Every structure is written in structure tokens, then in C-alpha cells.
Amino acid sequence: MITSRNTWVRVAAATGLAVATLGGAPLTALPAQGTASDDAPLRRAQALLREVGLVDTHNDLPWVLRLDPTHPMDLTARDLRARGAGDTDLPKLRDGGVGTQFWSVYVPSDLSPLNAMRAQLEQIDLTRRLIARYPRDLGFAASTADIRRVRASGRIASLLGIEGGHVIANSLGALRAYYDLGVRYMTLTHFHSTDWADAATELPRHGGLTPFGREVVREMNRLGMLVDISHVSPAAMSAVLDVTEAPVIFSHSSARALTDHVRNVPDSILQRMARNGGVVQVNFVTVFVSEPLRRWSEALIPRLQRATSDSAAERLLREWVATHGPMPRATLKDVADHVEHIRRVAGVDHVGIGADFYGATGPMNVVEGIEDVSRYPALFAELIRRGWSDADLRKLAGGNVLRVFAEAERVAARLQRTREPSTATIEALDGAKSPATPPGGH
């Protein structure tokens, strides 16, 4: 179970040094995109994505830039117009057919409320500056009308998504302020539960949502901010579906029936998503899409997280391989299996792409065949080989999530005619509480 994005990236660096030990092929040795046998499906996929423009709902490039070891938060230190070694830059986005990108303005969930709010504002600022820095390629968007306008100009529509409700510090006023800054979805929790919603990666505290948590959902509906239920517990997923008046999203999750990770979506919730009208945006994190890899790494990852250096992590990996065998690889076909399972259970109108590229490297952390944002056509080519029609591929590429966004806007317009901004407090709805300080806060 991954419990820290920073630790996971550090582990990724260590696993990149241990490719031969793990039994995986070096990334540079992976086959080029497309071969003689699959040129036709790949060409068809590339043409379709150029036409419709992929909508990806989760990319952590802003956090990668914040953590640059030599120039943290300095956008002048890296030219995204140049093709680089990372998983995301402008040439790769163009090659991948990306037309709309929700940039995750993630901050860790183990920060104190004050530090979380400060970091959140910094991340929103960083991402708005990032978008403004490349006006020929990126255009800020905060509505479906903005997306159409930016796309019509040939640029990539760029939106903001908060990853974790801890950053509102139990304040609906803060939620509204983030909306005014351009945030258009909020994941209700990250790895830690909030005072009002249970995370999937902690023991339940609230039975899903508290009364204040339900009020957060209602206020998001009134604003037109998409409710994102990736990262939350199944009980919280159900509670959100009970209270929401608008379709919801999973911005970056996959199918639990195929990979039994707590971050994935159970079939019972997939069935409810069809009734809600929402969409599950399939995630490319390796342990979310490969059950053999999840099982192989389940007990290993906590040990790696306790390692004090990359060399110590690499030594642990060698020992683990010696006793547990070579590491299984997550592959493009695994991701396609998750897409197809969600289509089968929820329906083709309720699946999309939320890859969650976050700067990771190494075979434990990168799906073979979809190593960076340029490789989206390879996934669509695989689905073409499996018989997907162009109409269904257009829905997957972004038609579904744009429909959900448009419906959230319609619901907000209706609610704003009759409902004032909520002045509810967590103290009034849930009982007096001191400010939230998740475990490990500082």
C-alpha cells in the first residue's frame, strides 16, 4: 500500500537502478510505439485522438516541478517545449493527442491545516504560472465553454484539480475561494482521512461521510465543482452517491475486481456510477492495474519506505527477488483490461482516462507500453484490436467526462437560483472539534 507520494518517487528512483535484479527490461529497450503488425490500429488511434483531443483528469507535473532537486518551484529552470526524460512535456503531450489536461494541484495530506493551505495556494499559483508560461501550447480553462474555446485555438485546455479535502481545513469559505481561483474538481481525501470523510488507505472513522462531509458535497454541487471520489473508502463513495445532485468522477482509479487494491473501485460502486451518470477515469499506477505486481510488492513497499537511502532500498530489492522471484510487470494490456471491465459493469458512458503520471521511473512504477503521455495512442490501438468502435473510443477519450462536467455546470446553475452559499460549520454539524491535524502533521 503506497502511503507517501514522496517516498514512492524515491523508491521509483531506487528501482530504476535495479532493473536487472528485478528481471525487467530497461525502459530504453522497450519496443517502439507501433510495429508492422499494428500500424493500422495505431494510425487510426493517432488520427482519432488528434481529432477529438484526449481529456486526462490527473497529471502531477506541478508537484514534480515543485520538488525539482536543484530548482524547486522555478519554472525557468526547465523548458517544457523541449522533449525531456520525464513522463510529461509539451512535445509528448502533443504526440499523445492530449487536448485537455486537468493538472493535479496536489499537496501531502500529512501537513498541518495551515501548512496544507499555504502549500495549496502555492501549487495553484505554480500551476497558473506554468499555464501562462506557454501561451502557444496551453490555455487556462475553468468551464466546458473555456475548453471548447482553448481547443479551437489549437492549444491544450488546462484545468486545476485539488487532490485531498484536507486543504479546505474544514471551511466551506476556503472551498469557495479555491473555486474562485479556478479549481474545478476536489478529491475528498488523499491518503489520510479528513475530519469529515474516510480515506481508503486508513481505518474508517466516520462510516463514510459526516454531516459536514455531506454539506461539502452539496456545496460543491452548488458551485459546479466536480466531486472526485478517488482515494475515499467504499462507504464514503456510497455516501457521496447518496447525497450528490450531480454526476461524480473518480479522477484516477481502476477496477478492484481485477486488482484488489483499496484505491480501486468495487463493482457495487461501478453499478451505482451508471445510475449516477458519473465516470471512472482509469489510472495507470502499476500496483493499481496489475494484481500479480500488487501481491508481489504488498509486503515489500513498507520495507522500502523505511529504507534510509537508495542503496539500502536496492539491497532490499535484491533480497526480495531472491526469495520471491522476479518482479511481475504491469503492462498496457492490464490497463486495457481495466478499461474493458469498467465498460462491462458500468457501461461505455462511464469510463475515461486519468493516468496519474507523476514523474516516476523504473519497472515497478511505469506501465510497460505506456511509459509517458506520448503513449496514449498505444492504449487506444489495443482497444481497437479488441473491437472498440470509433464512437466508443471518443467517449473514452473525453466525451464522457466532458458530459459529466457539463451536467455539473447545469446542476450548479439550477441550485444557485434557489440556494445561497452554505454557512454551515463542522462544529455546528458534527460537534465541536479542534482544527484537524492528521497523523504526521507538522
PEVEN-V841137 format. One record per helix or strand of 2 or more residues. SS is the DSSP state (H for helix, E for strand). FROM is the first residue (numbers start at 1). LEN is the number of residues. If there is no record, write none. Layout:
ss=SS from=FROM len=LEN
ss=SS from=FROM len=LEN
This chain:
ss=H from=5 len=12
ss=H from=19 len=4
ss=H from=27 len=3
ss=H from=39 len=14
ss=E from=54 len=6
ss=H from=61 len=6
ss=H from=75 len=3
ss=H from=90 len=6
ss=E from=98 len=7
ss=H from=113 len=21
ss=E from=138 len=3
ss=H from=144 len=9
ss=E from=156 len=8
ss=H from=165 len=4
ss=H from=172 len=9
ss=E from=183 len=5
ss=H from=211 len=13
ss=E from=226 len=3
ss=H from=234 len=10
ss=E from=249 len=2
ss=H from=267 len=10
ss=E from=279 len=4
ss=H from=286 len=4
ss=H from=291 len=16
ss=H from=310 len=15
ss=H from=332 len=15
ss=H from=348 len=3
ss=E from=351 len=3
ss=H from=373 len=13
ss=H from=390 len=27
ss=H from=426 len=5
